[in-house]
Amino acid sequence: MKIRLTDYMDRSIQHDGFQLKPKDAYETAQNIEEIFLRNSSWFRRPKPMHYLEIRRQYKNLRPGMEQFHPGVVDLMTQPEIIAQLGFPVDDEGNVSYPF
């Protein structure tokens, strides 16, 4: 997946009163991609992950966010926000890595 800041410049990434600015959306998408890539290998495609697992790993990846902005990671990793960032989310909350 090629994540570019320009992909988020003209889009409104928001859900239930929470909104990500373009730069924040870009960085969030990069962090989610990093989580997927850390859970794959050279010859394995990234497997779908439940959004709660992504949330847990995101907090481990960026521990300062939860410390300095409590609850923001939970808002950023809502299924609706993740889907708007370009990651497919199924009805059960499983997130797939787009190819």
C-alpha positions in Angstrom: 0.0 0.0 0.0 1.4 3.4 -0.9 0.4 5.9 1.7 0.8 9.6 0.8 -0.2 12.7 2.6 -1.9 14.0 -0.5 -4.4 11.1 -0.3 -5.8 12.7 2.9 -5.7 16.4 2.0 -9.2 16.7 0.5 -10.9 14.0 2.6 -12.8 14.4 5.9 -11.8 11.5 8.2 -14.3 11.7 11.0 -16.7 9.6 13.1 -19.0 10.4 16.0 -17.6 13.9 16.6 -13.9 12.9 16.3 -12.0 14.2 13.3 -8.4 13.6 12.1 -6.6 16.4 10.3 -4.8 15.4 7.1 -1.4 15.1 8.7 -2.8 13.1 11.6 -4.7 10.8 9.2 -1.6 10.2 7.2 0.5 9.4 10.3 -2.3 7.1 11.7 -2.4 5.2 8.4 1.4 4.8 8.4 1.3 3.5 12.0 -1.5 1.0 11.1 0.5 -0.1 8.1 3.6 -0.6 10.3 1.6 -2.8 12.6 0.5 -5.0 9.7 4.0 -5.2 8.3 5.4 -6.2 11.7 3.0 -9.1 11.8 3.9 -10.4 8.4 7.1 -12.0 6.9 8.9 -12.0 3.6 6.6 -14.6 2.0 3.4 -14.1 4.0 0.8 -11.5 3.2 -0.4 -9.6 6.3 -3.3 -11.4 7.9 -6.5 -9.6 8.9 -6.4 -8.3 12.5 -9.3 -7.3 14.7 -9.4 -3.6 15.3 -9.0 -4.2 19.1 -5.7 -5.9 18.4 -4.6 -3.1 16.2 -5.5 -0.7 19.0 -3.5 -2.7 21.5 -0.4 -2.8 19.2 -0.8 0.9 18.3 -0.6 1.8 22.0 2.6 -0.3 22.3 4.0 1.2 19.1 3.4 4.8 20.3 3.2 4.7 24.1 3.6 8.4 24.5 0.3 9.1 22.7 -1.7 7.4 25.4 0.3 9.1 28.1 0.0 12.6 26.7 -3.4 12.3 25.0 -5.4 9.7 26.9 -8.2 8.1 24.9 -7.1 9.4 21.5 -5.7 6.1 20.3 -9.1 4.5 21.1 -10.7 7.1 18.9 -8.2 6.8 16.1 -8.6 3.1 15.9 -12.4 3.0 15.7 -13.5 0.7 12.8 -15.1 3.6 11.0 -12.0 5.7 11.1 -9.8 2.8 10.1 -12.0 2.2 7.1 -11.8 5.8 6.0 -8.0 5.6 6.2 -8.2 3.0 3.4 -8.1 -0.3 5.4 -11.1 -2.6 4.7 -13.0 -3.5 7.8 -15.6 -6.3 7.8 -18.8 -6.5 9.9 -17.0 -8.4 12.7 -14.3 -5.7 13.1 -11.5 -7.5 11.3 -9.2 -5.1 9.4 -7.4 -6.2 6.2 -4.3 -4.9 4.7 -5.2 -3.5 1.2 -3.1 -4.5 -1.8 
